[in-house]
Each structure stands twice: as structure tokens, then as C-alpha cells.
Amino acid sequence: MRSCKLLFLLLFASFLSCNKNDDDNQNNSQSMYFPPVNGSEWETQSASELGWNTNAIPALNEYLTAKNTKSFMILVNGRIVMEEYLNGHTASDTWQWNSAGKTLVAYTTGIAQQEGFLNINNKVSQYLGAGWTAETVDKENLITCRNLLTMTSGINDEKDLVIKTNLTYLADAGARWSYHNVFQKLIDVTSASTGQNFEAYFNAKLKNKIGMDGFWNYGFIYTIYHSTTRSMARFGLLALNKGKWNGEQILNENFVQECTTTSQNINPSYGYLWWLNGKTSYMVPGSQFVFPGTLVPNAPADMFAAMGADDQRIYVIPGRNMVVVRMGDASDPNNPSFAVSGFDNALWEKINAVIK
């Protein structure tokens, strides 16, 4: 009798465990969906179908509206679960990615490497010629394309305009992490190595492959991508799927993995122009201070993100097969410059209330 009772208890415990695992893995159990490259079709799934707390959605939307958000999306397994347009923005309106667009440059550089046009471990001067900086030849030759991808060029970061007279020596390449606009030289490297206009190459090899819209704005100081919200989400979906789009490997998985792995030993929370959560410390633009703890404590530890000024965000969460996009004006108009701020953490508190 005791044996039967014990067996019943074990089976009941196993049943509860299976149910919990089913709930935990619900987001991962469905097949991955990719919207067609042409047209506006995009499958949806309701929050209630996922077992989310729909009662918490109004509070999330109120927070987004109050924080000057223009658009917000959540994808799960590629399907749209939330798509909100706020403060006068519409689905057809384009908006600037700001520094979140750095990730587009990283992927395009990776594509050029996989096609044999460049090697990120080669010095930049191999592609741009000697004298692309104002440094001495020996110091300039230390700077590789990988240094530009990891923000470790050692070039003085006091001036944003990327012209030769501003590209002066501050430290040996690899010795200092400093968020700097010199990453834009990767655009020149890609163009020089492929023999093609950067935007034409980007369009053919990345943008058109996944059905993005948008354009590059080549400003006096900054080169910034603009697109609709859904196009930003498409790129996040490509990143979630390790560079593969509906069966086609656009960018090889190894390079995608490198993009979202700590890329140097100074700022653990930085890959190849992507930000990484769940690390032991992080640095922010414009500072050499190392902050203890994770980038966004309320966000999943496995999250990686494209982040730009005025709180342009693509959050990618592999463990939940989820992509979250936010576009808009700065959540805090008094602090418009990019920095990991209380906005990210507060936003994830609201998101967690919905998805848990």
C-alpha cells in the first residue's frame, strides 16, 4: 500500500513538473515564423494565447506613452504579439535608429568577410591606405577592423567628427575601451574592400534579403539609418535566428555569435557593436568608469541589444524566442544622449509584469 502511495506521489510530482516545463517552454515550442520579404503580411499571436498577464498591458502602454515612445513591438517566434503606435506615429512612418544602427554595420562587415573581401583581424590601413588617421604609422598600424568593431581603436574620443585631423592617438589599439564614432570607418572599409558603394552592398546583401525598408542618412557628423518599426523588428528577428532568414544563412552563425559575445577584456558588456546583458560589469559612452552589475538588471540575462540615443532599442532574448523594439523621442528629454539609464530597467519591469 505504501509503495502504491509513493508511486502515486511520484507520478503526481512528475505531472506537475511537466506542466511547469510546458508553461516555461511555451514560447519555444512553436515553429519560427518569418514574414514574407514582399508585402505587409505578418502573422500574429495574442498575448492571452501565450498565457501572458493581459491586465498588465494597459500599464505598459501608459508608461510607453508617457516616456515619449512612438512605436513598440514584441515578437515571439517571429509572430507579432504587441504592436503599438503612439504619440502620433504610424506604421508607415520612418524613424532614426541612431546608434542602434551600428549593429547593421557590424553585420554588413561580417557579410563582407564571409565573402572574402576583408578580414576583421587585418589592419584598417590595408583597406583605407596609410595615413587614414593623424597617428604615427606604427600606432596606426596597430588598429584592426576588429578594434573598430569592439570600440578599442585607442583613438581620442573627444571629437565626434570623423576626419583625419580628429583621429589622434590616445592609447594603443586594444588597450582602452571607448565608445567612439570612428566605427564609421568600417563603412569605408566595406566599400573599399568590396569595390561597391556601402549602401548598395548593404541593400543587396542584408536589407533586401529580409524585406527591410529604410535608408542611410549621411549627416555631417553621424551616419544614421532610418526605417519603419517593422523593419527594425525584422533585423531583430534575423539576429534572434543567428543570421538565418527563412532557411537562408545571410550571415554565418559564427560571426553572429562573436557579435554577441564579450569582445575584449575591458567592457564585458560589449560585443561587436552590440550590447550584452547578464555580465559582471559594464561601461557606458563618454566615461571610463566601470559599473558593477548587469547592464539591465530587470531584463533577461541572455538578452543582447542594439541601443541608440533617444532610447532606440532592439532587445533580443534567445531564451524566450523574443524580440522587443522601441522607437521614439528620448524618454528623458534632459538626458537625450545614449546611456543605459533607468528607462531600460523600468521598461523591463513593465514588460515582465506582462510576460511572466
JONORNOR-V368223 format. One record per backbone hydrogen bond with DSSP energy under -0.5 kcal/mol. NH is the residue of the N-H (numbers start at 1). CO is the residue of the C=O. Records with the same first field share a line. If there is no record, write none. Layout:
NH=CO, CO
//
This chain:
5=1
6=2
7=3
8=4
9=5
10=6
11=7
12=8
13=9
14=10
15=11
16=12
17=13
18=14
19=15
20=16
21=17
22=18
23=19
24=20
25=21
26=23
28=25
29=25, 26
30=26
33=77
45=80
50=46
51=48
52=47
53=354
54=52
56=53
57=54
60=56
61=57
62=58
63=59
64=60
65=61
66=62
67=63
68=65
69=64
70=327
71=327
72=84
73=325
74=82
75=323
76=79
77=321
79=76
80=43
81=74
82=74
84=72
86=70
89=86
93=90
95=227
97=225
100=97
101=98
102=99
103=100
104=101
105=101
106=102
107=103
108=104
109=105
110=106
111=107
112=108
113=109
114=110
115=111
116=113
117=112
118=112
122=119
124=143
126=123
127=124
128=124
129=125
132=129
134=167
140=136
141=137
142=139
143=140
144=142
145=122
146=120
148=144
149=145
150=146
151=147
152=147
156=168
163=161
166=163
167=163, 164
168=166
170=154, 171
171=154
174=152
175=172
178=151, 176
183=180
184=181
185=182
186=183
187=184
188=184
189=185
190=186
191=187
192=188
193=189
194=190
195=191
196=191
201=197
202=198
203=199
204=200
205=201
206=202
207=202
208=203
210=206, 207
211=207
212=207
215=226
217=224
218=216
219=217, 222
224=217, 222
226=215
227=95
232=228
233=229
234=230
235=231
236=232
237=233
238=234
239=235
240=236
241=237
242=239
243=238
244=241
245=248
248=245
249=247
250=243, 248
251=243
255=252
256=252
257=253
258=254
259=255
260=256
261=258
263=270
268=266
270=267
271=274
272=259
273=149, 271
275=305
276=269
277=303
282=291
287=284
291=282, 289
293=280
299=296
303=300
304=316
305=275
306=314
307=305
308=312
310=336
311=308
312=308, 309
313=326
314=306
315=324
316=304, 314
317=322
318=302, 316
320=317
321=318
322=317
323=75
324=315
325=73
326=313
327=71
329=68
335=332
336=333
341=339
344=341
345=341
346=342
347=343
348=344
349=345
350=346
351=347
352=348
353=349
354=350, 351
355=351
356=352
//
